[in-house]
């Protein structure tokens, strides 16, 4: 599943343009083609085309793992889920396999939401907070201080790995960057969040931010067909490195299941408290 750095990379490409297409901000939506009705969470498929047509894209951003298109009247929110991607191509280009939603933009461009597994969803709403309101703070937001992060951890009695994956606790984290951050912070994934000291909480927040910022700098990780052009996978510390030596101590990286999620860690650098 695309995580914060991958979604940020896609948003940046659509906002600023890339070698393959110009920036999309400022372009008017002329028409829409909904090919898989269940992709649309809100409004109804009957209302959607008339509501979005004629609106212009004012800005393109990200909240957690959501792409946020601020339009002239509403907001279009897209969650890529397991296999979603956003593809820009000429309007006259044929539809691609797995296209679920296509926006036809002025200037002869089309923006397609392509989703192989059909888990992705889109919302067109005048009130984006009805969808985004339950999300936790952004880990890269300076308003999230070490003291505030420690207080949030201290109020929870859950294992730290599942807690960091909870989007209501911290928005945008996923399996890759959580494993990487926990290793950098020297914390076992099964550690109870409320047992972390203030110093450990500060170290964890710094490690989360460092992992995310490095992922963004490297355009995310290309480990599946939906990840495009990133190379963070070449710099993993623990993720998908089961049996390989830890870069810090040489111990073989281990993999366990935590909350039904594959979890990678170093048993020496991330000792479990007894």
C-alpha positions in Angstrom: 0.0 0.0 0.0 1.4 3.4 -0.8 2.4 5.2 2.4 2.9 8.9 3.1 6.1 9.3 1.0 4.6 7.5 -2.0 1.4 9.5 -1.9 3.4 12.8 -1.4 5.5 11.9 -4.4 2.4 11.4 -6.6 0.8 14.6 -5.3 4.0 16.5 -6.1 4.2 15.1 -9.6 0.6 16.1 -10.3 1.0 19.5 -8.7 4.3 20.4 -10.2 4.3 18.3 -13.4 6.9 15.8 -14.5 8.9 15.0 -17.7 5.8 13.2 -18.9 3.1 15.8 -18.2 2.6 19.4 -17.2 1.2 20.6 -13.9 -2.5 20.0 -13.4 -3.3 22.8 -11.0 -5.5 25.4 -12.6 -7.0 23.1 -15.2 -10.8 22.8 -15.6 -12.5 19.4 -15.4 -14.5 19.1 -18.6 -16.1 15.7 -18.1 -15.7 12.5 -16.1 -15.8 8.8 -16.9 -16.7 6.5 -14.0 -15.9 2.9 -15.0 -16.2 1.2 -11.7 -19.1 2.6 -9.6 -17.9 1.2 -6.3 -14.7 3.3 -6.6 -16.9 6.3 -5.8 -17.8 6.5 -2.1 -19.5 9.9 -2.3 -21.8 11.2 -3.9 -23.9 8.8 -5.9 -22.8 7.8 -9.4 -25.8 9.7 -10.8 -24.9 13.0 -9.1 -21.1 12.8 -9.5 -20.6 13.7 -13.2 -22.7 16.8 -13.0 -21.3 18.0 -9.7 -17.6 17.8 -10.7 -17.8 18.9 -14.3 -16.9 22.5 -14.8 -14.9 22.8 -11.6 -11.2 23.7 -11.7 -8.3 22.2 -9.8 -7.0 24.9 -7.5 -4.4 22.8 -5.7 -3.2 19.3 -5.2 -2.0 18.1 -1.8 -2.0 15.2 0.6 -3.5 14.4 4.0 -2.2 11.2 5.5 -2.5 8.6 2.7 -5.2 10.6 0.9 -4.6 12.7 -2.3 -6.5 16.0 -1.8 -7.7 17.9 -4.9 -9.0 21.2 -3.8 -11.5 22.2 -6.5 -13.3 25.5 -7.2 -16.3 24.3 -5.2 -15.6 20.9 -3.6 -12.7 18.7 -2.6 -11.9 15.4 -4.4 -10.3 13.0 -2.1 -8.7 9.8 -3.4 -7.4 6.9 -1.2 -5.2 4.6 -3.3 -5.4 1.7 -0.9 -3.6 -1.4 -2.0 -3.0 -0.9 -5.7 -4.2 2.6 -6.7 -2.2 4.9 -9.0 -2.8 8.2 -10.8 -1.9 8.3 -14.5 -1.8 11.4 -16.7 -2.1 10.9 -20.5 -3.6 12.5 -23.6 -7.4 12.4 -23.8 -7.3 10.5 -27.1 -5.2 7.7 -25.5 -7.2 4.5 -25.1 -8.4 3.5 -21.6 -5.9 1.3 -19.8 -6.7 -2.0 -18.0 -7.9 -1.3 -14.5 -8.9 2.3 -15.1 -11.7 3.0 -12.6 -12.2 6.8 -12.8 -11.0 9.2 -15.5 -11.2 13.0 -15.4 -11.0 14.8 -18.7 -9.2 18.1 -18.3 -8.9 21.1 -20.4 -5.8 21.1 -22.6 -6.4 17.6 -23.9 -5.3 15.8 -20.8 -6.8 12.9 -18.9 -6.2 12.0 -15.3 -7.0 8.3 -14.6 -7.4 6.6 -11.2 -6.1 3.2 -12.1 -6.7 0.5 -9.4 -6.0 -3.2 -10.1 -7.5 -4.6 -6.9 -10.5 -2.2 -6.8 -9.9 -1.3 -3.2 -9.3 2.4 -3.8 -12.0 5.0 -3.1 -12.9 8.5 -4.2 -15.0 11.2 -2.4 -16.3 14.4 -3.9 -17.5 16.6 -1.0 -17.8 20.2 0.0 -16.7 19.2 3.5 -13.5 17.2 3.4 -13.4 17.0 7.2 -16.3 14.5 7.1 -13.8 12.1 5.6 -10.5 13.3 7.1 -11.7 14.5 10.5 -10.8 11.4 12.4 -7.2 11.3 11.2 -4.4 11.9 13.7 -1.7 14.5 13.4 0.7 14.6 10.5 4.1 13.2 11.7 6.0 15.9 9.8 3.9 18.8 11.2 6.0 21.0 13.5 2.9 21.4 15.7 3.5 17.8 16.8 6.1 18.5 19.5 8.1 15.8 21.3 6.1 16.6 24.4 2.8 16.2 22.6 4.0 12.9 21.0 5.1 11.6 24.4 1.8 12.4 25.9 -0.1 10.6 23.1 2.2 7.5 23.5 1.8 7.6 27.3 -2.0 7.6 27.1 -2.0 4.4 25.0 -1.4 0.9 26.4 -1.0 -0.7 23.0 2.1 -2.2 21.4 4.0 0.5 19.6 3.9 -1.0 16.1 0.1 -1.4 15.7 -0.3 2.0 17.4 1.9 3.8 14.8 -0.2 2.1 12.1 -3.4 3.4 13.5 -4.3 6.4 11.3 -6.3 8.0 14.2 -3.1 8.1 16.2 -0.6 9.3 13.6 -1.6 9.9 10.0 0.3 8.4 7.1 2.4 5.7 8.6 2.5 2.2 7.1 4.4 -1.0 7.4 7.6 0.1 5.6 8.3 3.4 7.4 7.1 2.1 10.8 9.6 -0.8 10.7 12.4 1.5 9.5 11.7 4.1 12.2 11.5 1.6 15.0 14.9 0.2 14.0 16.5 3.6 13.8 15.0 4.4 17.3 16.2 1.1 18.7 12.7 0.1 19.9 11.2 -3.4 19.7 7.9 -3.4 17.8 6.1 -5.2 20.7 7.1 -2.5 23.3 4.1 -1.0 25.0 3.8 2.6 24.0 3.0 3.8 27.6 6.4 2.4 28.8 8.5 4.7 26.6 10.4 7.4 28.3 10.3 11.0 27.2 13.7 10.5 25.7 12.7 7.4 23.8 9.5 9.1 22.5 11.6 12.0 21.2 14.0 9.6 19.5 11.1 7.7 17.9 9.5 10.9 16.6 12.9 12.0 15.1 13.3 8.6 13.5 9.8 8.6 12.1 10.5 12.0 10.5 13.9 11.0 9.2 12.5 7.9 7.6 9.6 9.7 6.0 11.8 12.6 4.8 14.3 10.2 3.2 11.5 8.3 1.6 10.1 11.6 0.1 13.6 12.6 -1.0 13.9 9.3 -2.8 10.4 9.4 -4.4 9.2 6.6 -2.2 9.9 2.9 -2.5 9.4 0.9 -5.7 8.5 -2.6 -4.3 5.3 -3.2 -6.2 3.8 -2.3 -9.6 2.1 0.7 -8.2 5.2 2.4 -7.0 6.9 4.5 -9.7 10.4 5.7 -9.9 11.4 5.6 -6.2 14.6 4.0 -4.9 14.1 4.0 -1.1 13.9 0.2 -1.3 17.6 0.2 -1.9 18.2 1.9 1.5 16.0 -0.2 3.8 17.4 -0.9 7.2 15.1 -3.8 8.1 12.0 -4.0 5.9 12.0 -7.1 3.7 15.5 -7.9 4.8 14.7 -11.1 6.7 17.9 -13.1 7.4 20.2 -10.4 6.1 22.7 -8.7 8.5 21.7 -5.6 10.4 23.7 -2.7 9.1 24.5 -1.6 12.7 25.5 -4.9 14.4 25.5 -7.6 11.8 22.8 -9.7 13.5 20.3 -11.4 11.1 17.1 -9.4 10.7 14.0 -11.3 12.0 10.4 -11.2 10.8 7.4 -11.7 13.0 3.7 -11.1 12.8 2.4 -8.1 14.8 -1.3 -7.4 14.4 -1.3 -9.7 11.3 1.3 -7.5 9.7 4.8 -8.7 8.7 7.2 -6.9 11.0 11.0 -6.7 10.5 13.5 -5.9 13.3 16.9 -6.6 14.7 16.8 -8.7 17.9 20.0 -7.1 19.2 19.5 -3.4 18.3 15.8 -3.6 19.2 15.8 -5.8 22.3 12.5 -6.7 23.8 12.0 -5.8 27.4 11.4 -8.6 29.8 
